[in-house]
């Protein structure tokens, strides 16, 4: 069977090919192959933003406005945090 070229973004071509031969999608095979090539280190949890509790009420309101949370004008800080986390 001819070998497929997974492209330059795949870091472990051999593992990628094995996973594809097992029926895995291109995207999933590439993710797994790249994770293994990186030493199988988990990514750092969370983003670079501080937790919502450290945001001002105004910042929380602006974020709620960006994503379209209704009723935000009547919410206190705790309600805004809850609405953002559950959106």
C-alpha positions in Angstrom: 0.0 0.0 0.0 1.5 3.4 -1.0 2.3 5.7 1.9 0.2 8.8 2.2 1.9 12.1 2.8 0.2 13.6 5.9 1.8 17.0 5.3 4.4 19.0 7.2 2.3 19.6 10.3 2.4 15.9 11.3 5.4 15.3 13.6 5.3 11.5 13.6 4.6 10.2 10.1 4.9 6.5 11.1 2.4 6.7 13.9 0.1 8.8 11.8 0.1 6.2 9.1 -0.6 3.4 11.6 -3.5 5.2 13.0 -4.9 6.0 9.6 -4.6 2.3 8.6 -6.6 1.5 11.7 -9.4 3.7 10.4 -8.9 6.9 12.4 -9.8 10.2 10.8 -6.9 12.4 9.4 -7.5 15.0 12.1 -7.6 12.6 15.0 -4.5 10.6 13.8 -2.6 13.9 13.3 -3.5 15.1 16.9 -2.4 11.8 18.4 0.8 11.6 16.4 1.7 15.1 17.3 1.0 14.6 21.0 3.2 11.5 21.1 6.0 13.4 19.2 5.8 16.1 21.8 6.5 13.6 24.5 2.9 13.1 25.4 2.9 16.1 27.7 -0.6 17.3 28.5 -1.3 20.9 27.6 -1.5 23.5 30.3 -5.0 23.7 31.7 -6.9 27.0 31.2 -6.2 30.0 29.2 -4.1 33.1 29.9 -7.0 35.1 31.3 -7.4 35.3 35.1 -10.4 33.5 36.6 -13.7 35.4 36.4 -13.6 36.1 40.1 -10.7 38.4 39.5 -12.5 40.4 36.7 -14.4 43.6 37.5 -18.1 43.6 37.2 -17.7 45.9 34.2 -15.4 43.5 32.5 -17.8 40.6 33.2 -20.7 42.7 31.8 -18.7 43.5 28.6 -17.9 39.8 28.1 -21.5 38.8 28.6 -22.5 41.5 26.1 -20.0 40.1 23.6 -21.5 36.7 23.7 -25.1 37.8 23.9 -26.2 36.8 27.4 -29.7 38.2 28.0 -30.6 39.8 31.3 -27.1 40.8 32.0 -28.0 44.4 33.0 -29.8 43.2 36.1 -27.1 40.7 37.2 -24.7 41.2 40.0 -21.1 40.0 39.7 -21.8 36.5 40.9 -24.7 36.1 38.5 -22.6 37.3 35.6 -19.9 34.8 36.5 -22.5 32.0 36.6 -24.1 33.1 33.3 -20.7 33.2 31.6 -19.6 29.8 32.9 -22.9 28.2 31.9 -23.3 29.8 28.5 
